[in-house]
Structures are given as structure tokens and as C-alpha cells.
Amino acid sequence: MVAMPRPSSENMLREVIIDVARLPEEDLPLVAEFVEKLKQRSVPATPRPNAVTLRAEVRRKAAALAGVPREQLAAQFLQLVDDLQAEAMCGERS
């Protein structure tokens, strides 16, 4: 099998523009939707913190909570769990 030369980006773009221009008008919303999905895919993800940064943040938060009574922390945690469950249930109904 003979390898075909890869068209330049400029030539490929020109061909795509010509192909899109030849499409029936009712297909243009599909093209626009596809382009939007491609743009969303190319958005860079938020970088995840590394382990050192994460540990430092956890230690900082733990130090800030050192004076809070255990019972109060447990109550806040349970309230957070309840809030998250309620939010998840509302989201399932949408």
C-alpha cells in the first residue's frame, strides 16, 4: 500500500469549507453543533494539584479546625452529607 501524502492544514481547511458550503441548509445546524462539541473538547482541563500541594492544604485546613469540638465537626459533616444527598436527588429528577 502506498502512503498518501498528508494534506496541509490550509488545504484541508479549504476542502472542509468547500464541503460545508455545498451542504444543504438544513444540515448547517448539525455542523454548528459538531463544531461546538469540538471546541468544548479542546478546552484545557483544570490542572489537578500534586500530592505535596494537596497534603499542605489538608494540613492547613486541619490546623484551622484544631479548636473545633469533635461533636460540632461531626454535626457539620452529617449536615453536609444530607445537603449533598438532597442536591443529588434534585439533580436526578431534572
N, C-alpha and C positions, 0 to 999 in steps of 0.2 A: 504494500500500500504506500502510495506517495503522499508525503506530508504536504498539506496545503499551507501556503504562507498565511500568516495571521494578518487580517486587515488592520490598518492603523486605526487608532481611536477616532480620528477625524473622519475617515472613510466609513467606519461602522456607524458613527453618529449620523452621517449624511444618509446612509441607507435606511436607518431606522426612521429618520424624519420623513423620508420619501414614502416608506411603507405606512407610517401613521397617517400621512396626508391622503393616502389612497383608501384608507378605511372608510366604511360607511359612517355617517354622522352618528348613528345610534350606538356605535362601538366606542366612541370617544370617552364616555363616562367610565368605561371599563379600563381604558388606557390610563386615565387620570387616577383612578383608584389604585392601579398597579404601581404607578409612579410614586404615589403617596406611601404605599407599603414599602417600596424600595428605600425611600427617604427615611422612614422610621427605622428600618433595619440598619441604616448606616450611621445612626446617632450613636456616639460612643457611650458605653455604659459607665456608670459612676464607679470609679476605682474602689475596690474593697480595701479596707485597712489591713496592714500587715499584722502579724502576731504581736510584735513589740508594741505597736501603737494601740492595739486592742487591749492588751494587758494593762498598759498605762492608764487607759480610760477607765477600765474596770476598777483598778486600784483607787483612782481619783474619786469615782462615784462611791466606792465602799468607804473611803475615808470621810466623805461628806455625810454618810448615813451612820457613822460610828456612834453618834449620840442618840439616835432614834431608838426608842424601846422596841424590842422584838415583836411584841403584840401589835404595835402600830404598823410595823413593816408587813406583818402577816395580813393584817386587815387591808392595807393598801394593795397588796399583791392579789388578794381574793377579789377585791373590787375591780382591779384591772382585768382579771380573768373573766369576771361577769360582763364587764363592758365589751371585751373582745368577742365573747360568745354572742352577745346581743347584736353587735355590729355584723358578725358573720352571718347570723340568721337573717338580718335585714338584707344583706347582700345576696343571699341565696334566692330571695323572693323576687329580686329585680329581673 
